[in-house]
Amino acid sequence: MDSYALTGSTLVTPQASRAAASLVVQGERLADPGAPAQRQIKVGPASFIYPALINIHDHMRGNYLPRVGPKGDNFYVNWLPWDNDLKSSGVYDERSSLSVETMYFLSSYKNLFSGVATVNDHFPHKFNEPHIPRLPVRVLREYCLAHECSSYDLKWGEGMEQEHAWAVERDWPFITHLEEGFDAEAQDGVGVLERAGCLTEHDVLIHCIGFSDEDIRKVKKAEASVAWCPASNLLMFNTTCKIRKLLHAGVNVALGTDSTHTGSVNTLAEMKYARQVYREMYGEDLPASTLFEMVTRNPARAFRILDRTGTLEPGKLADVAVFRARHDDPYESLCLAEMADLELLLIGGVPVYGLDDLYGELVWKALPSGERKGYTRIKVGGRAMFVKGDPAGLYRGVRSAVGFRKTLEYLPFEP
């Protein structure tokens, strides 16, 4: 890939935005604004240039539809009865018609079409490592984990204490569901971590719906991070974490989708739902700039990769998303964005998706001929797009496997 500059648009950062600016990409990284570029591509004022989004929590084997939740008003006490309902459901039987590899590719496109460059697949390495190298998005590889800090967790990894020790040694995140429920054991999650010496800044704690005020104080003191998944929480438990108290305490909070079996169809939908939930809970708006940070800088900080991605600073990986403007304010615009508004996605400087007429030269002219063969064309919102891989062929394969014209709302096209 040669060097190129995206010009004439607004660069969006956590603190402010710069209009009529240039973003220079050299190889896989962002360069200084004045650096030379072999190509100049005018984005224009009708679009905004953002850091590519980061999905802090997903289960990439589980991104199938429809959702599975409790019957009537009988919400779950913890995750285990939901798991039983899922595995006895018709949609789970239908999903079993698809290979694990197919599920990983579907999940990648769920994230890609919403502007996500980096996603965490909350499964042990042995589950996802065979698939990661071939996927069109970046799946986090540097992490240690537990399923949940309780006696009825799924026993992922080598045990909480060992996994956490490795995370500290390697300066990786230690990722676990925590207090995902209301039984006594689930609500003691922070205590379990604390007594084991595992409540530290390396922790990424998912859901946290059972947190007390004292739990929030301890999590802030430890400088741990929280992954907020409101759509999944409300479906399963009819509530979510004390999000306003977490934010007021200064806890680093990032937004995750969870799998589509319980969560939103993608990160853009989760942002809208998070804002709706916050308004309903507190009678006030969650600032758009806060939501922007929850899908860019905050998850990068939680994953301990803020030196590599999460903002548009020179020297960082060229993880970039260009969205059509829906509002004069770039943060509000992102909160309003739909899949059809995504106009370009770069991952490490490589164009993986984009408007063919404006950015197609980055693929059809700039890439070596052998690499071009890895791209196809689709239509989204009436516009011709290039995309890395063959999601249309993937979609056709899903429909063939299940035996009917299956619709997956996170794929914004008809094959």
Contacts in CASP RR format, 6 or more apart in sequence:
PFRMAT RR
TARGET T0000
AUTHOR 0000-0000-0000
METHOD contacts of the structure
MODEL  1
MDSYALTGSTLVTPQASRAAASLVVQGERLADPGAPAQRQIKVGPASFIY
PALINIHDHMRGNYLPRVGPKGDNFYVNWLPWDNDLKSSGVYDERSSLSV
ETMYFLSSYKNLFSGVATVNDHFPHKFNEPHIPRLPVRVLREYCLAHECS
SYDLKWGEGMEQEHAWAVERDWPFITHLEEGFDAEAQDGVGVLERAGCLT
EHDVLIHCIGFSDEDIRKVKKAEASVAWCPASNLLMFNTTCKIRKLLHAG
VNVALGTDSTHTGSVNTLAEMKYARQVYREMYGEDLPASTLFEMVTRNPA
RAFRILDRTGTLEPGKLADVAVFRARHDDPYESLCLAEMADLELLLIGGV
PVYGLDDLYGELVWKALPSGERKGYTRIKVGGRAMFVKGDPAGLYRGVRS
AVGFRKTLEYLPFEP
1 25 0 8 1.000
1 27 0 8 1.000
1 28 0 8 1.000
1 349 0 8 1.000
1 350 0 8 1.000
1 362 0 8 1.000
1 366 0 8 1.000
1 367 0 8 1.000
2 38 0 8 1.000
2 39 0 8 1.000
2 366 0 8 1.000
3 24 0 8 1.000
3 25 0 8 1.000
3 26 0 8 1.000
3 27 0 8 1.000
3 31 0 8 1.000
3 35 0 8 1.000
3 36 0 8 1.000
3 37 0 8 1.000
3 38 0 8 1.000
3 39 0 8 1.000
4 24 0 8 1.000
4 25 0 8 1.000
4 37 0 8 1.000
4 38 0 8 1.000
4 39 0 8 1.000
4 40 0 8 1.000
4 41 0 8 1.000
4 362 0 8 1.000
4 366 0 8 1.000
5 22 0 8 1.000
5 23 0 8 1.000
5 24 0 8 1.000
5 25 0 8 1.000
5 37 0 8 1.000
5 39 0 8 1.000
5 40 0 8 1.000
5 41 0 8 1.000
6 22 0 8 1.000
6 23 0 8 1.000
6 25 0 8 1.000
6 41 0 8 1.000
6 43 0 8 1.000
6 49 0 8 1.000
6 320 0 8 1.000
6 322 0 8 1.000
6 344 0 8 1.000
7 21 0 8 1.000
7 22 0 8 1.000
7 23 0 8 1.000
7 40 0 8 1.000
7 41 0 8 1.000
7 42 0 8 1.000
7 43 0 8 1.000
7 44 0 8 1.000
8 20 0 8 1.000
8 21 0 8 1.000
8 22 0 8 1.000
8 42 0 8 1.000
8 43 0 8 1.000
8 44 0 8 1.000
8 45 0 8 1.000
9 19 0 8 1.000
9 20 0 8 1.000
9 21 0 8 1.000
9 43 0 8 1.000
9 44 0 8 1.000
9 45 0 8 1.000
9 47 0 8 1.000
9 48 0 8 1.000
9 49 0 8 1.000
9 322 0 8 1.000
10 17 0 8 1.000
10 18 0 8 1.000
10 19 0 8 1.000
10 20 0 8 1.000
10 21 0 8 1.000
10 45 0 8 1.000
10 48 0 8 1.000
10 49 0 8 1.000
10 330 0 8 1.000
11 17 0 8 1.000
11 18 0 8 1.000
11 21 0 8 1.000
11 23 0 8 1.000
11 49 0 8 1.000
11 312 0 8 1.000
12 48 0 8 1.000
12 49 0 8 1.000
12 50 0 8 1.000
12 51 0 8 1.000
12 292 0 8 1.000
12 312 0 8 1.000
12 330 0 8 1.000
12 331 0 8 1.000
12 334 0 8 1.000
13 311 0 8 1.000
13 312 0 8 1.000
14 289 0 8 1.000
14 292 0 8 1.000
14 293 0 8 1.000
14 296 0 8 1.000
14 297 0 8 1.000
14 311 0 8 1.000
17 48 0 8 1.000
17 330 0 8 1.000
19 45 0 8 1.000
20 45 0 8 1.000
21 33 0 8 1.000
21 49 0 8 1.000
22 33 0 8 1.000
22 34 0 8 1.000
23 30 0 8 1.000
23 33 0 8 1.000
23 49 0 8 1.000
23 312 0 8 1.000
23 320 0 8 1.000
24 30 0 8 1.000
24 31 0 8 1.000
24 32 0 8 1.000
24 33 0 8 1.000
24 34 0 8 1.000
24 35 0 8 1.000
24 37 0 8 1.000
25 31 0 8 1.000
25 37 0 8 1.000
25 318 0 8 1.000
25 320 0 8 1.000
25 346 0 8 1.000
25 349 0 8 1.000
26 35 0 8 1.000
26 37 0 8 1.000
27 318 0 8 1.000
27 348 0 8 1.000
27 349 0 8 1.000
28 317 0 8 1.000
28 318 0 8 1.000
28 348 0 8 1.000
28 349 0 8 1.000
28 350 0 8 1.000
29 314 0 8 1.000
29 315 0 8 1.000
29 316 0 8 1.000
29 317 0 8 1.000
29 318 0 8 1.000
29 348 0 8 1.000
29 349 0 8 1.000
30 312 0 8 1.000
30 313 0 8 1.000
30 314 0 8 1.000
30 315 0 8 1.000
30 316 0 8 1.000
30 317 0 8 1.000
30 318 0 8 1.000
30 320 0 8 1.000
31 37 0 8 1.000
31 314 0 8 1.000
31 315 0 8 1.000
32 314 0 8 1.000
33 314 0 8 1.000
39 361 0 8 1.000
39 362 0 8 1.000
39 366 0 8 1.000
41 358 0 8 1.000
41 359 0 8 1.000
41 361 0 8 1.000
41 362 0 8 1.000
43 49 0 8 1.000
43 322 0 8 1.000
43 344 0 8 1.000
43 358 0 8 1.000
45 325 0 8 1.000
46 324 0 8 1.000
46 325 0 8 1.000
47 322 0 8 1.000
47 323 0 8 1.000
47 324 0 8 1.000
47 325 0 8 1.000
47 343 0 8 1.000
48 322 0 8 1.000
48 323 0 8 1.000
48 325 0 8 1.000
48 330 0 8 1.000
48 333 0 8 1.000
48 334 0 8 1.000
49 312 0 8 1.000
49 320 0 8 1.000
49 321 0 8 1.000
49 322 0 8 1.000
50 292 0 8 1.000
50 296 0 8 1.000
50 312 0 8 1.000
50 320 0 8 1.000
50 321 0 8 1.000
50 322 0 8 1.000
50 323 0 8 1.000
50 330 0 8 1.000
50 334 0 8 1.000
51 296 0 8 1.000
51 297 0 8 1.000
51 309 0 8 1.000
51 310 0 8 1.000
51 311 0 8 1.000
51 312 0 8 1.000
51 319 0 8 1.000
51 320 0 8 1.000
51 321 0 8 1.000
52 115 0 8 1.000
52 116 0 8 1.000
52 117 0 8 1.000
52 118 0 8 1.000
52 309 0 8 1.000
52 310 0 8 1.000
52 319 0 8 1.000
52 320 0 8 1.000
52 321 0 8 1.000
52 345 0 8 1.000
52 346 0 8 1.000
52 347 0 8 1.000
53 114 0 8 1.000
53 115 0 8 1.000
53 116 0 8 1.000
53 117 0 8 1.000
53 267 0 8 1.000
53 295 0 8 1.000
53 296 0 8 1.000
53 321 0 8 1.000
54 116 0 8 1.000
54 117 0 8 1.000
54 118 0 8 1.000
54 119 0 8 1.000
54 254 0 8 1.000
54 295 0 8 1.000
54 296 0 8 1.000
54 299 0 8 1.000
54 300 0 8 1.000
54 303 0 8 1.000
54 309 0 8 1.000
54 310 0 8 1.000
55 111 0 8 1.000
55 116 0 8 1.000
55 118 0 8 1.000
55 119 0 8 1.000
55 120 0 8 1.000
55 256 0 8 1.000
55 257 0 8 1.000
55 267 0 8 1.000
55 295 0 8 1.000
55 299 0 8 1.000
56 120 0 8 1.000
56 204 0 8 1.000
56 227 0 8 1.000
56 254 0 8 1.000
56 255 0 8 1.000
56 256 0 8 1.000
56 298 0 8 1.000
56 299 0 8 1.000
56 302 0 8 1.000
56 303 0 8 1.000
57 120 0 8 1.000
57 122 0 8 1.000
57 206 0 8 1.000
57 227 0 8 1.000
57 229 0 8 1.000
57 256 0 8 1.000
57 257 0 8 1.000
57 258 0 8 1.000
58 107 0 8 1.000
58 111 0 8 1.000
58 119 0 8 1.000
58 120 0 8 1.000
58 121 0 8 1.000
58 122 0 8 1.000
58 256 0 8 1.000
58 257 0 8 1.000
58 258 0 8 1.000
58 259 0 8 1.000
59 121 0 8 1.000
59 122 0 8 1.000
59 123 0 8 1.000
59 258 0 8 1.000
59 259 0 8 1.000
59 261 0 8 1.000
60 103 0 8 1.000
60 104 0 8 1.000
60 107 0 8 1.000
60 108 0 8 1.000
60 119 0 8 1.000
60 121 0 8 1.000
60 123 0 8 1.000
60 128 0 8 1.000
60 139 0 8 1.000
60 259 0 8 1.000
61 100 0 8 1.000
61 103 0 8 1.000
61 104 0 8 1.000
61 107 0 8 1.000
61 123 0 8 1.000
61 127 0 8 1.000
61 259 0 8 1.000
62 95 0 8 1.000
62 103 0 8 1.000
62 107 0 8 1.000
62 259 0 8 1.000
62 260 0 8 1.000
62 261 0 8 1.000
63 103 0 8 1.000
63 106 0 8 1.000
63 107 0 8 1.000
63 110 0 8 1.000
63 259 0 8 1.000
63 260 0 8 1.000
63 261 0 8 1.000
63 410 0 8 1.000
64 91 0 8 1.000
64 94 0 8 1.000
64 95 0 8 1.000
64 98 0 8 1.000
64 103 0 8 1.000
64 106 0 8 1.000
64 259 0 8 1.000
64 260 0 8 1.000
64 261 0 8 1.000
64 408 0 8 1.000
65 91 0 8 1.000
65 260 0 8 1.000
65 261 0 8 1.000
65 265 0 8 1.000
65 407 0 8 1.000
65 408 0 8 1.000
65 409 0 8 1.000
66 91 0 8 1.000
67 235 0 8 1.000
67 260 0 8 1.000
67 261 0 8 1.000
67 262 0 8 1.000
67 263 0 8 1.000
68 82 0 8 1.000
68 85 0 8 1.000
68 86 0 8 1.000
68 89 0 8 1.000
68 91 0 8 1.000
68 92 0 8 1.000
68 261 0 8 1.000
68 262 0 8 1.000
69 76 0 8 1.000
69 82 0 8 1.000
69 85 0 8 1.000
69 235 0 8 1.000
69 236 0 8 1.000
69 262 0 8 1.000
70 76 0 8 1.000
70 82 0 8 1.000
70 85 0 8 1.000
70 236 0 8 1.000
73 238 0 8 1.000
75 236 0 8 1.000
75 237 0 8 1.000
75 238 0 8 1.000
76 82 0 8 1.000
76 181 0 8 1.000
76 236 0 8 1.000
76 237 0 8 1.000
77 181 0 8 1.000
77 182 0 8 1.000
77 183 0 8 1.000
77 186 0 8 1.000
78 150 0 8 1.000
78 152 0 8 1.000
78 180 0 8 1.000
78 181 0 8 1.000
78 182 0 8 1.000
78 183 0 8 1.000
78 186 0 8 1.000
79 148 0 8 1.000
79 177 0 8 1.000
79 180 0 8 1.000
79 181 0 8 1.000
79 236 0 8 1.000
80 152 0 8 1.000
82 236 0 8 1.000
82 262 0 8 1.000
86 92 0 8 1.000
86 261 0 8 1.000
91 261 0 8 1.000
94 402 0 8 1.000
95 103 0 8 1.000
97 401 0 8 1.000
97 402 0 8 1.000
98 106 0 8 1.000
98 398 0 8 1.000
98 401 0 8 1.000
98 402 0 8 1.000
100 131 0 8 1.000
101 131 0 8 1.000
102 394 0 8 1.000
102 397 0 8 1.000
102 398 0 8 1.000
102 401 0 8 1.000
104 128 0 8 1.000
104 131 0 8 1.000
104 135 0 8 1.000
105 135 0 8 1.000
105 136 0 8 1.000
105 391 0 8 1.000
105 394 0 8 1.000
106 394 0 8 1.000
106 398 0 8 1.000
106 408 0 8 1.000
106 410 0 8 1.000
106 411 0 8 1.000
107 119 0 8 1.000
107 121 0 8 1.000
108 119 0 8 1.000
108 135 0 8 1.000
108 136 0 8 1.000
108 137 0 8 1.000
108 139 0 8 1.000
109 136 0 8 1.000
109 391 0 8 1.000
109 394 0 8 1.000
109 410 0 8 1.000
109 411 0 8 1.000
110 257 0 8 1.000
110 260 0 8 1.000
110 265 0 8 1.000
110 266 0 8 1.000
110 410 0 8 1.000
110 411 0 8 1.000
111 119 0 8 1.000
111 137 0 8 1.000
111 266 0 8 1.000
111 267 0 8 1.000
112 136 0 8 1.000
112 137 0 8 1.000
112 345 0 8 1.000
112 352 0 8 1.000
112 353 0 8 1.000
112 387 0 8 1.000
113 266 0 8 1.000
113 339 0 8 1.000
113 342 0 8 1.000
113 353 0 8 1.000
113 380 0 8 1.000
113 410 0 8 1.000
113 411 0 8 1.000
113 412 0 8 1.000
114 266 0 8 1.000
114 267 0 8 1.000
114 268 0 8 1.000
114 269 0 8 1.000
114 339 0 8 1.000
114 342 0 8 1.000
114 410 0 8 1.000
115 267 0 8 1.000
115 268 0 8 1.000
115 321 0 8 1.000
115 323 0 8 1.000
115 342 0 8 1.000
115 345 0 8 1.000
115 353 0 8 1.000
116 137 0 8 1.000
116 266 0 8 1.000
116 267 0 8 1.000
117 137 0 8 1.000
117 138 0 8 1.000
117 309 0 8 1.000
117 319 0 8 1.000
117 321 0 8 1.000
117 345 0 8 1.000
117 346 0 8 1.000
117 347 0 8 1.000
117 348 0 8 1.000
118 137 0 8 1.000
118 138 0 8 1.000
118 139 0 8 1.000
118 140 0 8 1.000
118 299 0 8 1.000
118 300 0 8 1.000
118 303 0 8 1.000
118 305 0 8 1.000
118 309 0 8 1.000
118 319 0 8 1.000
119 137 0 8 1.000
119 138 0 8 1.000
119 139 0 8 1.000
119 140 0 8 1.000
120 139 0 8 1.000
120 140 0 8 1.000
120 143 0 8 1.000
120 175 0 8 1.000
120 204 0 8 1.000
120 303 0 8 1.000
121 127 0 8 1.000
121 128 0 8 1.000
121 139 0 8 1.000
121 140 0 8 1.000
122 145 0 8 1.000
122 175 0 8 1.000
122 177 0 8 1.000
122 206 0 8 1.000
123 156 0 8 1.000
124 145 0 8 1.000
124 156 0 8 1.000
124 157 0 8 1.000
125 141 0 8 1.000
128 139 0 8 1.000
129 141 0 8 1.000
132 139 0 8 1.000
132 141 0 8 1.000
136 347 0 8 1.000
136 352 0 8 1.000
136 387 0 8 1.000
136 388 0 8 1.000
136 389 0 8 1.000
137 347 0 8 1.000
137 352 0 8 1.000
138 319 0 8 1.000
138 347 0 8 1.000
138 348 0 8 1.000
140 303 0 8 1.000
142 170 0 8 1.000
142 172 0 8 1.000
142 173 0 8 1.000
142 303 0 8 1.000
142 304 0 8 1.000
142 305 0 8 1.000
143 167 0 8 1.000
143 172 0 8 1.000
143 173 0 8 1.000
143 174 0 8 1.000
143 175 0 8 1.000
143 303 0 8 1.000
144 157 0 8 1.000
144 163 0 8 1.000
144 164 0 8 1.000
144 166 0 8 1.000
144 167 0 8 1.000
144 170 0 8 1.000
144 172 0 8 1.000
144 173 0 8 1.000
144 174 0 8 1.000
144 175 0 8 1.000
145 156 0 8 1.000
145 157 0 8 1.000
145 163 0 8 1.000
145 174 0 8 1.000
145 175 0 8 1.000
145 176 0 8 1.000
146 153 0 8 1.000
146 156 0 8 1.000
146 157 0 8 1.000
146 159 0 8 1.000
146 160 0 8 1.000
146 163 0 8 1.000
146 174 0 8 1.000
146 175 0 8 1.000
146 176 0 8 1.000
147 153 0 8 1.000
147 154 0 8 1.000
147 155 0 8 1.000
147 156 0 8 1.000
147 176 0 8 1.000
147 177 0 8 1.000
148 154 0 8 1.000
148 176 0 8 1.000
148 177 0 8 1.000
148 178 0 8 1.000
148 180 0 8 1.000
148 186 0 8 1.000
149 160 0 8 1.000
149 176 0 8 1.000
149 178 0 8 1.000
149 189 0 8 1.000
149 192 0 8 1.000
149 193 0 8 1.000
150 185 0 8 1.000
150 186 0 8 1.000
150 189 0 8 1.000
150 192 0 8 1.000
151 185 0 8 1.000
152 185 0 8 1.000
153 177 0 8 1.000
157 163 0 8 1.000
160 176 0 8 1.000
160 192 0 8 1.000
160 193 0 8 1.000
160 196 0 8 1.000
160 198 0 8 1.000
161 196 0 8 1.000
161 197 0 8 1.000
161 198 0 8 1.000
163 174 0 8 1.000
164 174 0 8 1.000
164 196 0 8 1.000
164 197 0 8 1.000
164 198 0 8 1.000
164 200 0 8 1.000
164 202 0 8 1.000
164 203 0 8 1.000
166 172 0 8 1.000
167 173 0 8 1.000
167 174 0 8 1.000
167 202 0 8 1.000
168 174 0 8 1.000
168 200 0 8 1.000
168 202 0 8 1.000
171 202 0 8 1.000
171 304 0 8 1.000
172 202 0 8 1.000
172 304 0 8 1.000
173 202 0 8 1.000
173 203 0 8 1.000
173 204 0 8 1.000
173 225 0 8 1.000
173 302 0 8 1.000
173 303 0 8 1.000
173 304 0 8 1.000
174 198 0 8 1.000
174 200 0 8 1.000
174 202 0 8 1.000
174 203 0 8 1.000
174 204 0 8 1.000
175 203 0 8 1.000
175 204 0 8 1.000
175 206 0 8 1.000
176 203 0 8 1.000
176 204 0 8 1.000
176 205 0 8 1.000
176 206 0 8 1.000
177 206 0 8 1.000
177 207 0 8 1.000
178 189 0 8 1.000
178 190 0 8 1.000
178 193 0 8 1.000
178 205 0 8 1.000
178 206 0 8 1.000
178 207 0 8 1.000
178 208 0 8 1.000
179 186 0 8 1.000
179 187 0 8 1.000
179 189 0 8 1.000
179 190 0 8 1.000
179 205 0 8 1.000
179 207 0 8 1.000
179 208 0 8 1.000
179 209 0 8 1.000
179 210 0 8 1.000
179 211 0 8 1.000
179 215 0 8 1.000
180 186 0 8 1.000
180 206 0 8 1.000
180 207 0 8 1.000
180 208 0 8 1.000
180 209 0 8 1.000
181 187 0 8 1.000
181 207 0 8 1.000
181 209 0 8 1.000
181 210 0 8 1.000
181 237 0 8 1.000
182 209 0 8 1.000
182 210 0 8 1.000
182 237 0 8 1.000
186 210 0 8 1.000
187 210 0 8 1.000
187 212 0 8 1.000
189 215 0 8 1.000
190 199 0 8 1.000
190 211 0 8 1.000
190 215 0 8 1.000
190 218 0 8 1.000
190 219 0 8 1.000
191 199 0 8 1.000
193 199 0 8 1.000
193 203 0 8 1.000
194 218 0 8 1.000
199 218 0 8 1.000
199 219 0 8 1.000
199 222 0 8 1.000
199 224 0 8 1.000
200 222 0 8 1.000
200 223 0 8 1.000
200 224 0 8 1.000
201 222 0 8 1.000
201 223 0 8 1.000
201 224 0 8 1.000
202 224 0 8 1.000
202 304 0 8 1.000
203 219 0 8 1.000
203 222 0 8 1.000
203 224 0 8 1.000
203 225 0 8 1.000
204 224 0 8 1.000
204 225 0 8 1.000
204 226 0 8 1.000
204 227 0 8 1.000
204 302 0 8 1.000
204 303 0 8 1.000
205 219 0 8 1.000
205 224 0 8 1.000
205 225 0 8 1.000
205 226 0 8 1.000
205 227 0 8 1.000
206 226 0 8 1.000
206 227 0 8 1.000
206 229 0 8 1.000
207 227 0 8 1.000
207 229 0 8 1.000
207 232 0 8 1.000
207 233 0 8 1.000
207 241 0 8 1.000
208 215 0 8 1.000
208 219 0 8 1.000
208 226 0 8 1.000
208 228 0 8 1.000
208 241 0 8 1.000
208 246 0 8 1.000
209 233 0 8 1.000
209 237 0 8 1.000
209 239 0 8 1.000
209 240 0 8 1.000
209 241 0 8 1.000
210 241 0 8 1.000
211 219 0 8 1.000
211 241 0 8 1.000
211 242 0 8 1.000
211 246 0 8 1.000
213 242 0 8 1.000
213 245 0 8 1.000
216 242 0 8 1.000
216 245 0 8 1.000
216 246 0 8 1.000
216 249 0 8 1.000
216 251 0 8 1.000
217 249 0 8 1.000
219 226 0 8 1.000
219 246 0 8 1.000
219 251 0 8 1.000
220 249 0 8 1.000
220 250 0 8 1.000
220 251 0 8 1.000
223 252 0 8 1.000
224 251 0 8 1.000
224 252 0 8 1.000
225 251 0 8 1.000
225 252 0 8 1.000
225 253 0 8 1.000
225 254 0 8 1.000
225 298 0 8 1.000
225 301 0 8 1.000
225 302 0 8 1.000
226 241 0 8 1.000
226 246 0 8 1.000
226 251 0 8 1.000
226 252 0 8 1.000
226 253 0 8 1.000
226 254 0 8 1.000
227 253 0 8 1.000
227 254 0 8 1.000
227 255 0 8 1.000
227 256 0 8 1.000
227 302 0 8 1.000
228 240 0 8 1.000
228 241 0 8 1.000
228 243 0 8 1.000
228 246 0 8 1.000
228 253 0 8 1.000
228 254 0 8 1.000
228 255 0 8 1.000
228 256 0 8 1.000
228 274 0 8 1.000
228 294 0 8 1.000
229 240 0 8 1.000
229 255 0 8 1.000
229 256 0 8 1.000
229 257 0 8 1.000
229 258 0 8 1.000
229 263 0 8 1.000
229 270 0 8 1.000
230 240 0 8 1.000
230 243 0 8 1.000
230 270 0 8 1.000
230 273 0 8 1.000
230 274 0 8 1.000
230 277 0 8 1.000
231 257 0 8 1.000
231 258 0 8 1.000
231 262 0 8 1.000
231 263 0 8 1.000
231 264 0 8 1.000
231 269 0 8 1.000
231 270 0 8 1.000
231 273 0 8 1.000
232 257 0 8 1.000
232 258 0 8 1.000
232 259 0 8 1.000
232 262 0 8 1.000
232 263 0 8 1.000
233 239 0 8 1.000
233 240 0 8 1.000
233 241 0 8 1.000
234 240 0 8 1.000
234 277 0 8 1.000
235 262 0 8 1.000
235 263 0 8 1.000
236 262 0 8 1.000
240 277 0 8 1.000
240 281 0 8 1.000
243 253 0 8 1.000
243 277 0 8 1.000
243 278 0 8 1.000
243 281 0 8 1.000
243 286 0 8 1.000
244 278 0 8 1.000
244 281 0 8 1.000
244 282 0 8 1.000
246 253 0 8 1.000
247 253 0 8 1.000
247 290 0 8 1.000
252 298 0 8 1.000
252 301 0 8 1.000
252 302 0 8 1.000
253 294 0 8 1.000
253 298 0 8 1.000
254 294 0 8 1.000
254 295 0 8 1.000
254 298 0 8 1.000
254 299 0 8 1.000
254 302 0 8 1.000
255 267 0 8 1.000
255 270 0 8 1.000
255 271 0 8 1.000
255 274 0 8 1.000
255 291 0 8 1.000
255 294 0 8 1.000
255 295 0 8 1.000
255 299 0 8 1.000
256 267 0 8 1.000
256 270 0 8 1.000
257 263 0 8 1.000
257 264 0 8 1.000
257 266 0 8 1.000
257 267 0 8 1.000
257 270 0 8 1.000
260 410 0 8 1.000
263 270 0 8 1.000
264 270 0 8 1.000
264 273 0 8 1.000
265 409 0 8 1.000
265 410 0 8 1.000
266 339 0 8 1.000
266 410 0 8 1.000
267 295 0 8 1.000
268 337 0 8 1.000
268 338 0 8 1.000
268 339 0 8 1.000
271 291 0 8 1.000
271 294 0 8 1.000
271 295 0 8 1.000
271 334 0 8 1.000
271 335 0 8 1.000
272 335 0 8 1.000
272 336 0 8 1.000
274 286 0 8 1.000
274 291 0 8 1.000
274 294 0 8 1.000
275 285 0 8 1.000
275 286 0 8 1.000
275 288 0 8 1.000
275 291 0 8 1.000
275 335 0 8 1.000
278 284 0 8 1.000
278 285 0 8 1.000
278 286 0 8 1.000
279 285 0 8 1.000
279 286 0 8 1.000
287 331 0 8 1.000
288 329 0 8 1.000
288 331 0 8 1.000
288 332 0 8 1.000
288 334 0 8 1.000
288 335 0 8 1.000
289 331 0 8 1.000
291 331 0 8 1.000
291 334 0 8 1.000
291 335 0 8 1.000
292 331 0 8 1.000
292 334 0 8 1.000
292 335 0 8 1.000
296 310 0 8 1.000
296 311 0 8 1.000
297 306 0 8 1.000
297 310 0 8 1.000
297 311 0 8 1.000
299 310 0 8 1.000
300 306 0 8 1.000
300 308 0 8 1.000
300 309 0 8 1.000
300 310 0 8 1.000
300 311 0 8 1.000
307 316 0 8 1.000
308 316 0 8 1.000
308 317 0 8 1.000
309 316 0 8 1.000
309 317 0 8 1.000
309 319 0 8 1.000
310 316 0 8 1.000
310 319 0 8 1.000
312 320 0 8 1.000
317 347 0 8 1.000
317 348 0 8 1.000
317 349 0 8 1.000
318 346 0 8 1.000
318 348 0 8 1.000
318 349 0 8 1.000
319 346 0 8 1.000
319 347 0 8 1.000
319 348 0 8 1.000
319 349 0 8 1.000
320 344 0 8 1.000
320 345 0 8 1.000
320 346 0 8 1.000
320 349 0 8 1.000
321 342 0 8 1.000
321 344 0 8 1.000
321 345 0 8 1.000
321 346 0 8 1.000
322 342 0 8 1.000
322 343 0 8 1.000
322 344 0 8 1.000
322 345 0 8 1.000
323 333 0 8 1.000
323 334 0 8 1.000
323 337 0 8 1.000
323 341 0 8 1.000
323 342 0 8 1.000
323 343 0 8 1.000
324 337 0 8 1.000
324 341 0 8 1.000
324 342 0 8 1.000
324 343 0 8 1.000
325 333 0 8 1.000
326 332 0 8 1.000
326 333 0 8 1.000
326 336 0 8 1.000
326 337 0 8 1.000
326 341 0 8 1.000
327 333 0 8 1.000
327 336 0 8 1.000
339 380 0 8 1.000
339 410 0 8 1.000
339 412 0 8 1.000
340 380 0 8 1.000
340 381 0 8 1.000
340 383 0 8 1.000
340 412 0 8 1.000
342 353 0 8 1.000
342 354 0 8 1.000
343 354 0 8 1.000
343 355 0 8 1.000
343 358 0 8 1.000
343 359 0 8 1.000
344 351 0 8 1.000
344 353 0 8 1.000
344 354 0 8 1.000
344 355 0 8 1.000
344 358 0 8 1.000
344 359 0 8 1.000
345 351 0 8 1.000
345 352 0 8 1.000
345 353 0 8 1.000
345 354 0 8 1.000
346 352 0 8 1.000
350 388 0 8 1.000
351 359 0 8 1.000
351 360 0 8 1.000
351 362 0 8 1.000
351 363 0 8 1.000
351 386 0 8 1.000
351 388 0 8 1.000
352 387 0 8 1.000
352 388 0 8 1.000
353 385 0 8 1.000
353 386 0 8 1.000
353 387 0 8 1.000
353 388 0 8 1.000
354 360 0 8 1.000
354 385 0 8 1.000
354 386 0 8 1.000
354 387 0 8 1.000
355 383 0 8 1.000
355 384 0 8 1.000
355 385 0 8 1.000
356 377 0 8 1.000
356 383 0 8 1.000
356 384 0 8 1.000
356 385 0 8 1.000
356 386 0 8 1.000
357 384 0 8 1.000
359 386 0 8 1.000
360 386 0 8 1.000
363 372 0 8 1.000
363 375 0 8 1.000
363 386 0 8 1.000
364 372 0 8 1.000
364 386 0 8 1.000
374 388 0 8 1.000
374 389 0 8 1.000
374 390 0 8 1.000
375 386 0 8 1.000
375 387 0 8 1.000
375 388 0 8 1.000
375 389 0 8 1.000
376 386 0 8 1.000
376 387 0 8 1.000
376 389 0 8 1.000
376 390 0 8 1.000
376 391 0 8 1.000
376 392 0 8 1.000
377 384 0 8 1.000
377 385 0 8 1.000
377 386 0 8 1.000
377 387 0 8 1.000
378 384 0 8 1.000
378 385 0 8 1.000
378 387 0 8 1.000
378 391 0 8 1.000
378 392 0 8 1.000
378 413 0 8 1.000
378 415 0 8 1.000
379 385 0 8 1.000
379 413 0 8 1.000
380 412 0 8 1.000
380 413 0 8 1.000
381 412 0 8 1.000
381 413 0 8 1.000
391 411 0 8 1.000
391 413 0 8 1.000
391 415 0 8 1.000
392 413 0 8 1.000
392 415 0 8 1.000
393 415 0 8 1.000
395 408 0 8 1.000
395 411 0 8 1.000
395 413 0 8 1.000
395 415 0 8 1.000
396 415 0 8 1.000
398 406 0 8 1.000
398 408 0 8 1.000
399 405 0 8 1.000
399 406 0 8 1.000
399 415 0 8 1.000
END
